[in-house]
Amino acid sequence: MAEVLLSLAAILVAVFVLAVATDKFFIPSLDEISRRLKLSDEVAGASLMAIGSSAPELAIALMALFTAGGAHSDVGIGTIVGSAVFNILVITGVSAVVAGGLHIHIFAVGRDIVYYLISILYLGLVFFDGHVSLIEAILGLVGYVVYMGVLIVLKDPEADEDEQAESVQTGAPASQKVAGWHHLEHLVEAVLRRITGAPEQHFVRAFVVSIALIVALSYVLVEATIVFSAGIGIPPVIVALTLLAAGTSAPDLIASVDVAREGRGGMAVANAVGSNTFDLLVGLALPWTIALSILGLTGVNVGTEDLWISIGILVATTLVLFAFLWTERGLSRREGWVLLLLYAVFVVYTVLTGAGV
């Protein structure tokens, strides 16, 4: 029991520090790099900012792939798939409930959702035989480059300049303080700032240090998840699909609620959908590409037995979200509660079936 509690505590602490490091140092340093490179909002949002908001999931997938010879690669996959379900149901649902409903521009959201469904199709094709080749991995990266081009070419003709920036932004803006935990957040931020310096001025140092910290914490999360799952008698992928996925998506949730309160519903939805597209096409494909290139393997075997139902849920929940958004060009508070209820059903079903109940 002590080992289970210690591993759970390690997961919670690592997730919290990971959120602070990503939100307060990694994303601001990327934002400064983007500004100095004079990248457009479309390119910056689809590349650097997407990397920032999805860095935890990407790092966990990478660490899981290189831990124990790849025996626990499904932890990384589970975190990304579970995070995608969380983003679609919880981020959009909570944003709609808190803001009393979301108003969106259907062209931009429809464009992003269609491409996201294409990325889910890519995931299904890769998982079909449980074996990932180098060509399949590279195909995911190419798919994301194409997505960046789609964002630039297919702009929303109905939105003004500010709203266009909202509809294509895929990275989460820095979140505002949340009552009840901002004192601890300030403490962790102050400690890390002594190492990184101010990310706006020392952006290179903040970028390097935050990457090292994200990788180290991701390794802790993978190891703690394996210990915790063994202690409670369920597969590690189930913990990844639920606990890790929700923890690593917390910064996106806070940021989306902030912008939803400001009346920018399009950005709240884009944060969820855009991050998911990055996770599926880059968060999985990049670790696979690195592993296959460095290790010289002919392919990577992925344990997908517990993930097929989640892929089906990804498609179903995305279609439900799009149907809600299509009606009256927005998401009502009642529809937000429906999405949250669906997520509760997903978690209960995942845990009970994973535990063999």
Secondary structure, DSSP 8 states (H G I E B T S, - for coil): -HHHHHHHHHHHHHHHHHHHHIIIIIHHHHHHHHHHTT--HHHHHHTHHHHHHHHHHHHHHHHHHHGGGGTTHHHHHHHHHHHHHHIIIIIHHHHHHHHTSEE--HHHHHHHHHHHHHHHHHHHHHHTTTEE-HHHHHHHHHHHHHHHHHHHHS--TTS-HHHHHHHH--S-------TTTHHHHHHHHHHHHHHH--TTTSHHHHHHHHHHHHHHHHHHHHHHHHHHHHHHTS-HHHHIIIIIHHHHHHHHHHHHHHHHHTT-HHHHHHHHHHHHHHIIIIITHHHHHHHHHHH--S-EE---TTTHHHHHHHHHHHHHHHHHHHGGGEE-HHHHHHHHHHHHHHHHHHHHHHTT-
